[in-house]
Amino acid sequence: MEVVEDVLDGNAVLQDVDHENRDIIREIFMADDSDEEFLGFNPEDLDNDEGTADFEEDFIQGNLGGDYGVRNLQFRGEKKINVELDEHTEMVDFFKLYVTDEFVNEILVVETNKYAQDFLNSAQGRNLKPQSRFHKWTDVTKDDMTRFIAMVIAMGLVQHHDIQDYWSKDEMLETPFFGKTMTKNKFLLILSLFHLNNNDNQIPRGQDGYDPIFKVRRVYEHFRTKFSELYSPGENIAIDEGMIAWRGHLSFRVYMPDKPDKFGVKLFMLCDSSNGYCSQLELYHGTSENPSEKGKIYDLVMRLINPYLGKGHKLYVDNYYTSPILFHDLYQKKTGACGTLRTNRRGVPADLKTVKLKKGESVAMTNGTLQLLKWKDKRDVHMCTSIHDASFVDVPGRVDRTTGEQIRRPKCIVAYDKHMGAVDRCDQMITYPAFKRRTLKWWKKVFFHLLMMATLNAYLLYKEHCAKWRKKPVLHRIFRREVVKALIGETSPQPVTVRGAVNPRDMERLTGRHFLSKIKQKEGNKSKPLRTCPVCSTTTGKRKSVGDGRKTVRSSYECRICDVGLCVDPCFELYHTNKDFKQAYQRRQDQNVESDDSD
């Protein structure tokens, strides 16, 4: 007997369906999609499952009723780290699972050095100005690149608006770590000549085999492989889009109004709902040339979830991905799915689209595998699921303010709210401590984003490891800080020459504690004791020209720590706060003259 299940206020009622209404049930899987576009994606990417094949006839007329297939879906996988680690594994070791020595040596170091030599030997390189910092280039080593990566991570923790400020001597901005790790010129040189692939192997645009993401392809494939190999997600997983901010010209740049960074490069990500670990990702770089008959979005989801099919995972997606044919095929591969639904999708019955509901009411339809539900809250909410029935459950921690009663919602909506935010959580944890430097190269933005993603995944592995050994994990920022210090500690010490270094005597003069005191009169000396002030006396400095008006100024005060005579104002202050105190004094005098002229 064929059955339709209507659910109002959480009460299920099974009703017999006569032959005249049988077409309503068939319509679940035979209605056509509309051509309505989805903001945030290219028009050619939105075919809405065109060409989707109809379901098999026996499936449409099969055993309909309340015996939902979800009862046969048991999670057979295991949430685990897929590499042997002992109890004393250091934090940096988790990071080096992703950023390996081979990765640094064979890709980052080799390609950067090759590109630098090609650039310096080019016409542009030969025409550089004599004072250009590029003339100081020397090939980078593994230690140099390791320090560079460590500083990139550190710049996400200690953020300055201008990259020059990391080497500033200003007392408000000074961060000695960066100057001790690498000179400013060397860091900026590596950043300018940084490269990830051999340009000699790039196929020009328009020719067969052209790769839009060739510049970052090797790094992209490396991280994709590592993300998937090192960790197996838990039962609940989610697929959604992430964004790499980019406002420059790029053929596959997209606009997504709901994202904090509305313009950029789009990433499709599959994340573990329990912790936000990104196991699978796909970089959008244009529409695929040969989609299957079931549509591009269907193909995308199947590519991302392919390693986890047959294990009983429960997938959560939004309405961009949800379609009855997709959820049906996932269920046939022993994978459940739940998501919000667009009513213009192929297979959604007309009754579900047109039925009018009051707030709190719902209506559900099923074919024994899929559950289609419409629930009225502030607006209509449409859901499609193969892992929930249409029953209502209490929302944890939510109470109606007016009546004081526990708020109840459909089970699938409560589960969706709980498990769908994994990708947004991952994106958020990457964005806050990101390396936010401007660049004219889109692929550098992509690399730094993937590096931050690898660092986050390393931290999430570390947390899973701590849970296994019942240890309390540190915070994310502390994990990054310890990784940076460990990476720097593994490299050989580098002699760093500080330009314009202060000698020890000047260091004491500028940083010590000093007090102005009256010069003591010696016994038997009846004259008033005076000492020459080195700040305002022109006899103590270099003669600017022959016959210049030189003068000697003597003071009855001195600094006993420095053993020098000084005028009370302004010489005492200038002497102890400026490396070039004579230049500071002259600047003060010029300012006084300008103010007198203005009066």
Residue pairs with C-beta under 8 A, 6 or more apart in sequence:
1 16
1 64
1 65
2 16
2 17
2 22
2 25
2 61
2 64
3 14
3 15
3 16
3 17
3 64
3 65
3 66
3 366
4 15
4 17
4 24
4 25
4 64
4 365
4 366
5 12
5 13
5 14
5 15
5 66
5 364
5 365
5 366
5 390
6 12
6 13
6 15
6 363
6 364
7 13
7 362
7 363
7 364
7 373
7 390
7 391
8 361
8 362
8 363
9 360
9 361
9 362
9 392
10 362
10 391
10 392
10 408
10 410
12 66
12 364
12 389
12 390
12 391
14 65
14 66
17 24
17 25
24 349
24 350
24 351
25 60
25 64
25 349
25 365
25 367
26 60
26 61
27 349
27 350
28 60
28 324
28 347
28 348
28 349
28 365
28 367
28 370
28 372
29 54
29 55
29 59
29 60
29 324
29 325
29 328
29 346
29 347
29 367
30 54
30 60
30 346
30 347
31 346
31 347
31 348
31 349
31 350
32 346
33 48
33 49
33 50
33 344
33 345
33 346
34 48
34 344
35 48
36 48
36 342
36 344
37 43
37 46
38 46
38 320
39 255
39 256
39 257
40 241
40 254
40 255
40 256
40 257
40 258
40 259
41 254
41 256
41 320
42 254
42 287
44 287
45 287
45 296
47 291
47 295
47 296
48 295
48 344
48 345
48 346
49 294
49 295
49 297
49 298
49 323
49 325
49 326
49 345
49 346
50 295
51 293
51 294
51 295
52 293
52 294
52 295
52 298
52 323
52 325
52 346
53 293
53 294
53 325
55 325
55 328
55 347
59 328
59 367
59 369
60 367
62 367
62 368
63 368
64 366
64 367
64 368
65 366
65 368
66 366
66 389
67 368
68 366
68 368
68 369
68 371
68 389
69 331
69 368
69 369
69 386
70 336
70 386
70 387
70 388
70 389
73 312
73 314
73 331
73 334
73 335
73 336
73 386
73 387
74 312
75 235
75 311
75 312
75 313
75 314
76 310
76 311
76 312
77 232
77 233
77 234
77 235
77 308
77 311
77 312
77 313
78 232
79 232
79 233
79 234
79 235
79 272
79 274
79 464
80 231
80 232
80 464
81 230
81 231
81 461
81 464
81 465
81 468
82 229
82 230
82 231
82 232
83 97
83 230
85 93
85 465
87 469
89 465
90 486
91 462
91 474
91 479
91 482
91 483
91 486
92 482
92 483
92 486
92 487
92 490
94 458
94 459
94 461
94 462
94 465
95 454
95 455
95 458
95 483
95 487
97 226
97 230
97 458
97 461
98 223
98 226
98 227
98 230
98 454
98 455
98 457
98 458
99 149
99 451
99 454
101 142
103 222
104 142
104 145
104 146
104 149
105 142
107 196
107 218
107 219
107 222
108 145
108 149
108 194
108 196
109 140
109 141
109 142
109 144
109 145
111 195
111 196
111 197
111 198
112 140
112 145
112 190
112 193
112 194
112 195
113 139
113 140
114 195
114 198
115 193
115 195
115 199
116 137
116 139
116 193
116 195
117 139
118 199
119 125
119 134
119 193
120 126
120 134
120 137
125 134
128 134
128 135
133 185
133 188
133 189
134 189
134 192
136 185
136 189
137 189
137 193
140 148
140 190
143 491
143 492
143 494
144 182
144 186
144 190
145 190
146 487
146 488
146 490
146 491
147 181
147 182
147 487
147 488
147 491
147 494
148 182
148 187
148 190
148 191
149 451
149 487
150 181
150 483
150 484
150 487
150 488
151 178
151 181
151 182
151 187
151 484
152 435
152 448
152 451
153 433
153 435
153 451
153 452
153 455
153 480
153 483
153 484
154 177
154 178
154 480
154 481
154 484
155 163
155 166
155 435
155 437
156 433
156 434
156 435
156 436
156 452
156 480
157 433
157 477
157 480
157 481
157 484
158 166
158 175
158 177
159 436
160 166
160 173
160 175
163 188
163 437
164 184
165 173
166 175
166 178
166 179
166 184
167 178
167 179
167 183
167 184
168 174
168 175
178 187
179 496
179 498
180 496
181 488
181 494
181 496
182 494
182 496
183 496
183 497
191 437
194 444
196 215
196 216
196 218
196 219
196 443
196 447
197 214
197 215
197 216
197 217
197 218
201 214
202 211
202 214
202 215
203 209
203 210
203 211
203 214
204 210
211 217
212 251
212 252
212 285
212 286
213 220
213 283
213 285
213 443
213 446
215 441
215 443
216 443
216 446
216 447
216 450
219 447
219 450
220 283
220 446
220 450
223 281
223 450
223 453
223 454
224 280
224 281
226 454
227 278
227 279
227 280
227 281
227 453
227 454
227 457
228 279
228 280
228 307
230 457
230 461
231 272
231 277
231 279
231 457
231 460
231 461
231 464
232 279
233 270
233 271
233 272
233 274
233 277
233 279
233 308
233 313
234 272
234 273
234 274
235 312
235 313
235 314
236 272
236 273
236 274
236 313
236 314
236 316
236 419
237 270
237 271
237 272
237 273
237 279
237 305
237 308
237 313
237 314
237 315
237 316
237 422
238 270
238 271
238 273
238 315
238 316
238 317
238 419
238 420
238 421
238 422
238 423
239 268
239 269
239 270
239 271
239 301
239 304
239 305
239 315
239 316
239 317
239 321
239 423
240 268
240 269
240 271
240 317
240 318
240 420
240 422
240 423
240 424
241 256
241 259
241 266
241 267
241 268
241 269
241 320
241 423
242 266
242 267
242 268
242 269
242 281
242 423
242 426
242 427
242 430
243 256
243 259
243 260
243 261
243 264
243 265
243 266
243 267
243 427
244 261
244 264
244 265
244 266
244 267
244 445
244 446
244 449
245 261
245 263
245 264
245 445
246 253
246 263
246 264
246 265
246 442
246 445
247 263
247 264
248 440
248 442
250 265
250 442
251 286
252 265
252 266
252 284
252 285
252 286
253 263
253 264
253 265
254 263
254 264
254 265
254 266
254 284
255 262
255 263
256 262
256 264
256 266
260 431
261 431
265 283
265 284
265 442
265 445
265 446
266 283
266 284
267 281
267 282
267 283
267 284
268 281
268 282
268 284
268 300
268 304
269 278
269 280
269 281
269 423
269 426
269 427
270 278
270 279
270 280
270 281
270 304
270 305
271 277
271 278
271 279
271 422
271 423
271 425
271 426
272 279
272 422
273 316
273 418
273 419
273 420
273 421
273 422
274 422
275 422
275 460
275 463
275 464
276 422
276 423
276 425
276 426
276 429
276 456
276 460
277 426
277 457
277 460
277 461
278 423
278 426
278 453
278 456
278 457
279 307
280 304
280 305
280 307
281 453
282 300
282 303
282 304
283 446
287 296
288 296
288 299
291 299
292 298
292 299
294 325
294 326
294 329
295 323
297 320
297 321
297 323
297 326
298 323
298 325
298 326
298 329
300 321
301 315
301 317
301 321
301 326
302 329
305 313
305 315
305 330
305 335
308 335
309 330
309 333
309 334
309 335
310 333
310 334
310 335
311 334
311 335
312 334
312 335
312 336
313 335
313 336
314 335
314 336
314 337
314 338
314 387
314 419
315 330
315 335
315 336
315 337
315 338
315 339
316 337
316 338
316 339
316 415
316 416
316 419
316 420
317 337
317 338
317 339
317 420
318 339
318 340
318 420
319 339
319 340
319 341
319 342
319 382
321 339
322 337
322 339
322 340
322 341
322 342
322 345
322 384
323 345
323 346
323 347
323 384
324 345
324 346
324 347
324 348
324 370
324 372
324 384
325 346
325 347
326 337
327 337
327 339
327 370
327 384
327 385
327 386
328 369
328 370
328 386
330 336
330 337
330 386
331 337
331 369
331 370
331 386
336 385
336 386
336 387
337 384
337 385
337 386
337 387
338 383
338 384
338 385
338 386
338 387
338 388
338 412
338 415
338 416
339 383
339 384
339 385
339 416
340 381
340 382
340 383
340 384
340 416
341 348
341 372
341 382
341 383
341 384
342 348
342 382
343 352
343 353
343 382
348 372
348 382
349 365
349 372
351 365
352 363
352 365
352 372
352 374
352 382
355 363
355 374
357 363
357 374
357 375
357 376
357 380
358 376
359 376
359 377
359 378
360 376
360 377
361 375
361 376
362 373
362 374
362 375
362 376
362 390
362 410
363 373
363 374
364 371
364 372
364 373
364 374
364 390
365 371
365 372
365 373
366 372
366 390
369 386
370 384
370 385
370 386
371 383
371 384
371 385
371 386
371 388
371 389
371 390
371 412
372 382
372 383
372 384
373 382
373 383
373 384
373 385
373 390
373 410
373 412
374 380
374 381
374 382
374 383
375 381
375 383
375 409
375 410
375 413
377 409
381 413
383 410
383 412
383 413
383 416
385 412
387 412
387 415
388 410
388 411
388 412
388 415
389 411
390 410
390 411
391 410
391 411
392 408
392 409
392 410
392 411
393 408
393 409
393 410
393 411
393 414
394 406
394 407
394 408
395 406
395 407
395 408
395 409
395 414
398 406
398 407
399 405
399 406
399 407
400 406
400 407
426 453
426 456
429 456
429 476
430 449
430 452
430 453
430 456
433 452
433 476
433 477
433 480
434 448
434 449
434 452
435 448
435 451
435 452
437 448
439 445
455 480
455 483
456 476
458 479
458 483
459 476
459 479
459 480
462 473
462 479
463 473
466 472
466 473
467 473
473 479
474 482
500 579
502 510
502 579
506 579
508 561
508 562
509 562
509 575
509 576
510 576
510 577
510 578
510 579
512 561
513 561
514 559
514 561
514 562
514 572
514 576
515 559
515 560
515 561
516 557
516 558
516 559
516 566
516 568
516 572
517 557
517 558
517 559
517 560
518 556
518 557
519 529
519 530
519 531
519 556
519 557
519 558
519 565
520 529
521 528
521 529
522 529
528 556
529 556
530 554
530 555
530 556
530 565
531 554
531 555
531 558
531 564
531 565
532 539
532 540
532 552
532 553
532 554
532 555
532 565
533 553
533 554
533 555
533 565
533 566
533 567
533 571
534 540
534 564
534 565
534 566
534 575
534 581
534 582
535 566
535 567
535 571
535 574
535 575
535 581
535 582
535 585
536 553
536 567
536 571
536 585
537 551
537 552
537 553
538 548
538 549
538 550
538 551
538 552
539 550
539 551
539 552
541 582
543 550
553 567
554 565
555 565
555 566
555 567
555 568
555 571
557 565
557 566
557 567
557 568
557 572
558 564
558 565
558 566
559 566
559 572
559 575
559 576
562 575
562 576
564 575
566 572
566 575
570 585
570 588
571 581
571 585
574 581
574 584
574 585
574 588
575 581
577 584
578 584
